[in-house]
Amino acid sequence: MVQRTLFWNIEDMLEWLRANILSYHIIRHVALLLLFASASRSDYSLHRRATLSHNREVGHDLADIWLKNR
């Protein structure tokens, strides 16, 4: 499938954004899990802080997109 650079309508653009943002965040979560999977129990709090920080970023990103497209 050839990637289009221009969107024919807003629905195409939103679908593209939704798919790419979702895949980016899934990959990032998997990377965080792999990074901290071998960490000792004392490093669990570091992983938890990184995950909470990431979840806040995701919420802000999605809120920004929603507000811009409102």
C-alpha positions in Angstrom: 0.0 0.0 0.0 1.4 3.4 -0.9 1.3 6.0 1.8 -0.5 9.2 0.7 0.9 12.5 1.8 -2.3 14.5 1.3 -5.6 13.7 2.9 -8.8 13.9 0.9 -11.0 14.7 3.9 -10.8 15.1 7.7 -12.0 11.6 8.4 -8.9 10.2 6.5 -6.6 12.5 8.4 -8.1 11.5 11.8 -8.0 7.8 11.0 -4.3 8.2 10.0 -3.5 10.1 13.2 -5.4 7.6 15.3 -3.6 4.6 13.8 -0.1 6.1 14.0 -0.5 7.5 17.5 -1.9 4.2 18.8 1.0 2.2 17.2 3.6 4.6 18.5 2.3 4.3 22.1 2.0 0.6 21.9 5.6 0.3 20.7 6.7 2.7 23.5 4.8 0.6 26.2 6.4 -2.6 24.9 9.9 -0.9 24.9 9.3 0.3 28.5 8.3 -3.2 29.5 11.2 -4.8 27.9 13.6 -2.3 29.3 12.5 -2.8 32.9 11.6 -6.5 32.6 15.0 -7.6 33.7 15.3 -4.9 36.4 15.5 -5.8 40.0 12.5 -5.4 42.3 14.0 -2.2 43.7 13.7 -0.6 40.2 10.0 -1.3 40.0 9.2 2.3 41.3 11.3 3.7 38.5 9.3 1.8 36.0 6.0 2.9 37.6 7.1 6.5 37.5 8.0 6.2 33.8 4.7 4.6 33.0 2.7 7.2 34.9 4.6 10.0 33.2 4.0 8.4 29.8 0.3 8.0 30.5 0.1 11.7 31.3 1.8 12.6 28.1 -0.6 10.4 26.1 -3.6 12.1 27.8 -2.2 15.5 26.9 -1.4 14.5 23.3 -4.9 13.1 22.8 -6.5 16.1 24.5 -4.5 18.5 22.2 -5.6 16.6 19.1 -9.2 16.6 20.2 -9.1 20.4 20.9 -7.5 21.2 17.6 -10.1 19.1 15.7 -13.0 20.4 17.6 
